[in-house]
Each structure stands twice: as C-alpha cells, then as structure tokens.
Amino acid sequence: MIENDLLLRTIRKEKVERPPIWLMRQAGRILPEYRAIRSSLSGFVELVQTPKLAAEVTVQPVDILGVDAAIIFSDILVIPECMGLEYELIEKKGPYFPKTIQSEADIEALDAGQLAAERLDYVFDALTETKKLLAGRVPLIGFSGAPWTLLAYMIEGQGSKTFSKAKAFLYKHPIAAHKLLEKLTETIIAYLKLKVASGADVLQVFDSWAGMLNKELYDTFCLPYLKQIVDSIDEIPVIVFAKGAYFSHKELTQLGSDVMGLDWTISAEAFRKQYGYDQVIQGNLDPCVLYSAPSEIEMKTTKMINDFGGHHICNLGHGVYPDTPLEGVKTFIKTVKNHTYHQS
C-alpha cells in the first residue's frame, strides 16, 4: 500500500485532487545534501554502485522537496557497461567510453539479455534499499535509456552536439545498427523486468537524443524497438519520453505506453488538439523557467497545468540543470501542490 498514490491514480486516469509532480534529475546537484555525500566519494560511478548511498540520495528529494515520486539514482549507461562496454564519468565533461563500437565484430562481442542485465545487481539492491527507506510513502520509478540513445553513446564514445558518428553508422551500416539495437532492446527488457521484481512501481524510458534524428531515421531505428519494450512490460505502467521527437509525435502516441512525456517545445494544448490525445501526458515546463522570479514560475506553472486540462503528471521538459536555484525548484513544486482541480 502506497500512502501518496497520486502518481499511480493519475496514470490510471482516476479522479485526482491535483496533478502529481516529480522532476527528472531531482536527485542530484541541486541539493546540498546530495553534494555532501558526493564529495566524500571517488566519483559518480562509485555512488551509483553503492546501493545504500544510491538509496539515500534517491529518497532525499522526497524528504526535502516533497515530490510525489522517487526515481532511482542510477545512470542510463549501466546498460552498455553490463553488455561489456565500460564507461567513465568525467567531472564537468560527462560520460566517456574508452572503447567504442566501430564494427559488426564489436557488436557480436557484446553480451545481451538476461545474462548481461543480471550483472547490475547493485541497481536492483539500490531499488530494494530505497523501498525500505520510502516505507510506502510514494511510488518508486525505475528507468532505462532507449536503444537509440544508448547506441549513440556507444558509437560516439561521449556526449556530442551532433552525434554525427552515431548517425553516420545508421546510414553506412544499417544491418549492423539493427543488430546492436536488437541486443540493446533485449538487455533493456530484461533489465526493466528485474527492476519490477526489485520493487519499481513505474518505469520510464528516456530517449534523450531522439531529436538528433529525422522522421525517417526515427521511425526506422527507434520506434520498432520502443514498441517492443512497451509491449514486453505489462506488470507496471511505462512512461516513454522521447526528447525532441516532434516529427514522430503521432507514432509515439500509438506506442501503447501508459504515459507520454513531452519536452517544452510544444504546448500540451496544441499537442492534444493536433493528435486528439486524451491519455496521460507528462511534462513539460522549460527547465530555464526555474531561474525566473517566483511570480513568473507560479504563472508559467499554472498556465501549463491549465493547458494540460487534466490527465497530467507535472514535470520539466528535460532534467533539472545543475545550477538551477533551489528556491526556483521549491516554488515550482509548491505551486503544483497548491493547485486544485475544479471537479465537475
């Protein structure tokens, strides 16, 4: 039994008193309590791989900010790692893969599926620890990167403004690209199912670099694998968030996910009108609004909620930026929690 089940009731499209709120990257650098733990460790990866500490920082936003859900503290790149491609997280630079995927032989050498996913026991232990700390207060969200986003890092070797190497791989080696995407999808499904077994109440799939592609590439190399993931998870609700994929919004609405995440580049009102979509949507305040004055944050947040017209999980249109003022975050959350739906 979950005490605050507002998120779950919203996903089930039940009548709720207000929209629930949680934030992508809510556990992290915006909180001094997180920075205190992080500073005592060798780096980000050590924190991810230490279940008790990962659980502690997962629960911090629930205790400190009062959000309506926790999201497990982890990283999308644990999937390539368990498949045999190790990564590092370099301070102020981001993820880095010492070895990248360059050929079909490299893809063949990767492990996949249950065998690979089971190596991530520290993630599943963190979920179990987190459930104990939460003690039924709010739901716990588990997540994974989407196949294309993970492929992009595995080929590029690091973050990029263009991901031109990864995109070129799709054009030059489409058969090999599909083989890698198939292996990733198989591993992601096994990983998410193990998260369900470890106590996750909701799952989110992040396609963070969806906007790097065009419609033809996205429909060919992304949607079939997202569909496979959504169809494979029937135990708990699934949220799909494909950042920047405005060109495939119609197809994304047809995936069958329980919730669709929107970035800030389209209003919920326009989205619902264009696609006749009456399912639950998550999002989509521009993260930079949180740098504004409190009155501006309140106004923009209230307008966003009204535009969604219900069936809405409040969130940002992307993760919280590291230097976001904590007071801005608190104002956003407070405004949502003070909002009351006018019940008909």
Number of C-alpha atoms within 10 A of each C-alpha: 9 14 10 15 17 23 23 21 15 22 23 15 16 11 13 16 14 22 25 26 23 23 24 16 19 25 24 20 18 20 18 11 16 18 13 11 14 18 10 9 11 9 14 16 16 13 20 21 19 14 22 19 20 25 28 21 26 28 25 19 25 20 11 11 17 17 22 25 27 31 29 27 27 24 14 15 22 23 24 24 20 20 21 14 20 17 21 16 15 12 9 6 9 10 16 19 21 12 14 17 22 15 13 14 10 14 17 13 12 18 19 23 19 16 13 21 25 16 16 16 14 17 27 24 20 26 30 19 19 28 22 12 15 20 12 14 17 24 25 23 22 26 24 22 22 28 27 29 22 24 22 24 24 25 21 23 20 19 15 13 7 12 19 14 15 24 20 12 20 19 11 11 13 14 13 19 22 17 14 24 23 18 19 26 22 21 25 26 21 22 26 23 20 19 26 20 14 19 20 26 23 23 24 22 23 22 22 18 23 24 16 19 19 13 16 11 15 18 16 13 19 22 19 15 21 23 15 15 24 20 14 14 17 10 11 13 19 25 23 27 26 25 20 21 23 18 16 18 17 15 12 21 18 10 18 17 21 20 23 24 26 27 24 17 14 13 17 24 14 12 19 16 11 11 12 11 15 15 18 20 27 27 27 25 25 18 20 15 19 26 16 13 12 17 10 14 22 21 12 18 25 16 12 19 24 14 16 24 13 19 24 29 28 27 28 26 24 22 14 23 16 13 9 16 15 17 14 20 21 16 20 25 24 16 16 20 17 11 14 11 15 7 8 3
